[in-house]
Amino acid sequence: MPAHRIILVEPELPENIGFVARAMSCFGWSDLAFVGPAPDPSSAAWRTATLGKEILESATSHPDLQSAFGQARTTIAFTRRPHQKGLVDLPDMAQRLPRLEAPVALVFGRESIGLTSEEVLSCDFACQIPTSHPTGSLNLGQAAAIALSWLHDKPAPRPPQPGKGAALASLREQWVRQTLERSDALELLHPARREAGRRHLAALLRRLRPTREELRFLTALLARLTGDNPRHKAGRTPPEN
């Protein structure tokens, strides 16, 4: 099974990157991903990482958060701001973890502004680390260490059936592509909004995790709503509701 992952979105201080890698090495996590460039070996990140240098060496870099999720089946955004998703306290998230699908990705934002609302929405959960000060914000390295201390030694999340997750993910991506192709043919979506639409649909399906049967239902429903039903075009009378 793929390893759990930590994702750092555009981190600004190399020292904090090293502290995150150091915490990961202490708690047995090894998969680190960046949205944006990975630190250069000459940066201070390698000095503060100590035993986490191998984690930095194997870290991956990605152009956006969606691609940084990789094979993660559950994604958890860490934020202090109130959010429409609702915030789950870290101790409560630790209790839920054994019931969530593995592998898990923990997502941390920029030191200056954290994660954007869109980035939080693209994750399955929004999690906060409770502090005495209601608006206090922890250092990135501290936040990662505290999160890992709560989550590292819990029972391993139940893995999905072999191959099932990858097959469904491929099917969902195919559904997004076919839906956008239909919207282009029917001129339902402005061309300039196509890429944004793809991201929104992909994020929505990631959160909803529809089954194969549910995707078939959505396909048939959209075809009827848009009048793009092959049976209707063949001159057959649509079934009565």
Secondary structure, DSSP 8 states (H G I E B T S, - for coil): ----EEEEES---HHHHHHHHHHHHHHT--EEEEEB----TTSTHHHH-GGGHHHHHH-EEESSHHHHTTT-SEEEEE-SS--TT-EEEHHHHHHHGGGS-SSEEEEE-BTTTB--HHHHHTSSEEEE---SSTT----HHHHHHHHHHHHTTS-------TTHHHHHHHHHHHHHHHHHHHHHHTT-S-GGGHHHHHHHHHHHHHHH---HHHHHHHHHHHHHHTT--HHHHTT------
